[in-house]
């Protein structure tokens, strides 16, 4: 049984995008335009979408088989007719797939206790980020038990020097809860490639980690975050700033400036600054 590999609303959104593209082709076809080549390009895009969203290759493979048009070299009219039939067949298949996803048909079989929906995932990530300093205090700064083999002098040697250190510790907190979380994921943003620090594909969550340093200005930090906010593809983008050198003059205003809702932006944007600890 095939299962979806992302949250249902993300899968439905991507299927709807392919249906919207198909509607444009149907409109051109009804205007007597030749859409044979465009239709085949669209089918390739659909194959990629289905392959990325469904665990079984048969979903995309069967789609290609059922929508294939073999041109009749002796009759252009017959080829045009076949394209029209394939357009409608494609719409029926994607509409049925979308309906099945909405009904929960392709959801993995998880117990109620194990299932984490998108809203809960965002809440968990938010709490981890906002309480990051509590982990640092409990793990590295609090006194150790006298009978333990981990010694305080060993823990004192561990220092956060840059964002890669923050990223490593943060990832170690996220992965036990979200085992499929990925680290340093490279993606094509169109103009150039981008590197996401931590990605939770199933929920469309991306976390960008920053660690301030002595030779950084607040303006430079704003420019970097502005670029990340614009180019990163995500449903929910967290900008996590470990303000090691207390660079940000007004953290509350800074967080507010880098907060957006999806209705007015193309993603939910949330910024969390940690600066309460010395480490």
C-alpha atoms as one frame of an Amber mdcrd trajectory, in Angstrom:
protein
   0.000   0.000   0.000   1.458   3.341  -1.035   1.735   6.055   1.614   2.225
   9.797   1.352   5.670  11.025   2.333   4.641  14.541   3.377   1.811  16.107
   5.331  -1.573  15.714   3.545  -2.055  19.461   3.053   1.331  19.723   1.327
   0.541  16.774  -0.966  -2.874  18.230  -1.814  -1.308  21.639  -2.524   1.200
  20.135  -4.966  -1.466  18.043  -6.724  -3.632  21.158  -7.053  -0.716  22.994
  -8.664  -0.438  20.258 -11.302  -4.215  20.363 -11.859  -4.060  24.147 -12.322
  -1.348  23.683 -14.951  -3.503  21.037 -16.622  -6.504  23.358 -16.760  -4.411
  25.826 -18.751  -3.523  23.084 -21.241  -7.164  22.066 -21.529  -8.094  25.688
 -22.246  -5.483  25.872 -25.006  -6.679  22.550 -26.409 -10.242  23.846 -26.536
  -8.911  26.813 -28.509  -7.652  24.321 -31.120  -4.005  24.813 -30.203  -1.466
  21.994 -30.445  -0.569  21.001 -26.872   0.997  17.587 -27.523   4.546  18.586
 -26.540   3.393  20.756 -23.644   1.233  17.892 -22.370   4.206  15.519 -22.343
   6.297  18.072 -20.437   3.463  18.438 -17.954   3.287  14.639 -17.527   6.988
  14.634 -16.622   6.332  17.269 -13.944   3.454  15.196 -12.591   5.669  12.095
 -12.476   8.187  14.004 -10.359   5.456  15.320  -8.058   3.944  11.864  -7.539
   7.353  10.259  -7.012   8.197  12.805  -4.322   4.871  12.497  -2.527   3.995
   8.779  -2.666   6.106   5.916  -1.371   5.219   3.424  -4.119   6.676   4.025
  -7.618   3.531   2.429  -9.083   1.555   5.637  -8.501   3.665   7.686 -10.913
   4.326   4.742 -13.240   0.630   3.923 -13.663  -0.141   7.593 -14.265   2.331
   7.724 -17.157   0.965   4.521 -18.648  -2.676   5.604 -18.463  -2.053   9.067
 -19.915   0.380   8.148 -22.672  -0.517   9.385 -26.158   0.859   7.478 -29.139
   0.614   9.831 -32.118  -1.012   8.536 -35.285   1.391   9.504 -38.060  -1.341
   8.907 -40.621  -4.033  11.012 -38.950  -3.432  14.308 -37.163  -7.113  14.436
 -36.221  -6.827  11.090 -34.454  -3.757  12.283 -32.529  -5.577  15.456 -31.458
  -8.517  13.375 -30.305  -6.228  11.124 -28.256  -4.623  14.160 -26.622  -8.065
  15.412 -25.618  -8.918  12.061 -24.071  -5.576  11.962 -22.228  -6.128  15.472
 -20.853  -9.453  14.453 -19.353  -8.031  11.142 -18.111  -5.202  13.011 -16.388
  -7.629  15.325 -14.652  -9.728  12.385 -13.468  -6.682  10.555 -12.077  -5.300
  13.561 -10.184  -8.744  14.516  -8.861  -9.199  10.967  -7.558  -5.741  10.979
  -5.991  -6.467  14.283  -4.271  -9.789  12.970  -2.989  -8.103   9.829  -1.641
  -5.434  11.881   0.143  -8.136  14.081   1.692  -9.951  10.978   2.928  -6.796
   9.669   4.615  -6.381   6.666   2.329  -2.626   7.111   1.944  -1.819   8.006
   5.540   0.756   5.730   7.189  -0.677   3.473   9.850   0.382   5.120  13.070
  -1.056   4.821  16.516  -2.792   7.878  17.921   0.009   8.184  20.477   2.723
   8.331  17.805   1.078  10.636  15.281   2.294  14.235  15.207   0.326  16.545
  12.937   1.725  19.726  11.442   0.354  22.074  14.105   1.874  19.930  16.839
   5.188  19.681  14.952   5.439  23.478  14.701   4.629  23.784  18.428   7.299
  21.229  19.376   9.974  22.906  17.254   9.033  26.299  18.695   9.374  24.997
  22.278  12.744  23.377  21.510  14.065  26.647  20.050  12.714  28.865  22.819
  14.120  26.568  25.510  17.430  25.796  23.815  19.293  27.569  26.631  17.702
  25.284  29.224  19.301  22.274  27.508  22.680  24.045  27.550  22.321  24.794
  31.244  21.130  21.292  32.200  23.583  19.392  30.004  26.770  21.457  30.220
  26.578  24.026  33.034  24.790  22.409  35.995  26.821  20.433  38.514  27.179
  16.740  37.697  26.363  13.847  40.006  29.358  12.742  42.005  28.888   9.097
  41.030  28.762   9.837  37.299  31.644   9.240  34.926  31.023  12.505  33.047
  33.094  15.147  34.813  32.305  18.854  35.025  35.789  19.777  33.839  35.169
  17.778  30.641  31.847  19.516  30.026  33.472  22.902  30.622  35.704  22.256
  27.590  32.673  22.244  25.276  32.015  25.746  23.977  29.766  27.097  21.235
  32.052  28.839  18.771  29.873  29.289  15.697  26.565  28.395  14.068  27.760
  24.896  13.152  28.087  24.105  16.867  24.582  25.468  17.504  23.250  23.496
  14.550  24.767  20.236  15.838  23.306  20.600  19.334  19.930  21.682  17.990
  19.766  18.774  15.551  20.521  16.334  18.375  17.455  17.672  20.235  15.143
  17.498  17.204  16.087  14.105  15.740  14.813  11.883  18.590  11.337  13.373
  18.085  11.519  13.688  14.291  13.810  10.853  13.076  13.402  11.909   9.430
  14.795  15.408  10.057  17.651  16.186   7.673  20.772  18.281   8.152  22.304
  20.696   5.609  19.979  20.041   2.687  20.936  21.671  -0.633  18.123  22.848
  -2.909  17.832  24.769  -6.173  16.268  28.186  -5.601  16.179  29.019  -9.305
  18.858  31.715  -9.370  21.320  29.731  -7.260  21.434  26.804  -4.869  20.596
  27.263  -1.189  21.515  25.189   1.853  18.895  24.588   4.524  20.372  23.923
   7.971  17.629  21.586   9.255  14.634  20.325   7.270  11.511  18.433   8.326
  10.147  17.466   4.906   7.001  15.825   6.230   5.803  19.122   7.696   7.349
  21.633   5.293   9.459  23.044   8.154  12.887  24.594   7.604  15.158  25.901
  10.380  17.908  28.390   9.580  20.529  28.744  12.324  22.602  31.862  12.944
  25.247  32.536  15.588  26.429  36.099  16.034  30.148  36.878  16.174  32.365
  39.839  17.031  33.067  40.855  13.414  29.369  40.797  12.439  27.120  43.848
  12.339  23.399  43.839  13.014  22.864  45.195   9.514  24.796  42.266   8.029
  22.681  39.834  10.050  19.472  41.480   8.826  20.663  41.252   5.211  21.463
  37.533   5.555  18.112  36.776   7.163  16.281  38.865   4.562  17.875  36.848
   1.772  17.094  33.544   3.506  13.487  34.576   4.106  12.997  35.386   0.439
  14.753  32.426  -1.172  13.956  29.530   1.153  11.097  27.237   0.094   9.084
  26.198   3.159   5.634  26.229   4.647   7.059  27.312   7.986  10.523  28.892
   8.215  12.130  29.300  11.625  15.036  31.751  11.912  16.914  30.674  15.046
  19.524  33.162  16.240  22.004  32.301  18.968  23.094  35.816  19.898  26.429
  34.784  21.374  27.927  38.297  21.451  24.674  40.142  22.249  24.773  41.857
  18.865  21.036  42.556  18.581  20.120  45.791  20.344  16.385  45.110  20.694
  15.574  41.380  20.421  11.808  41.862  20.768  11.650  44.372  17.926  14.017
  42.233  15.851  11.831  39.131  16.243   8.750  41.141  15.311  10.439  42.559
  12.201  11.165  39.034  10.963   7.729  37.564  11.545   5.244  36.993   8.711
   1.996  35.104   8.254   1.428  32.923   5.224  -1.636  34.890   4.108   0.528
  37.897   3.257   3.754  36.046   2.536   4.527  32.771   0.768   5.401  31.080
   4.065   5.012  31.355   7.824   8.107  33.156   9.096   9.059  33.018  12.755
  12.209  34.311  14.449  13.496  33.169  17.836  16.513  34.756  19.555  18.402
  33.154  22.436  20.847  35.279  24.416  20.196  34.520  28.091  23.264  32.344
  28.623  27.035  32.595  28.462  28.550  29.584  26.740
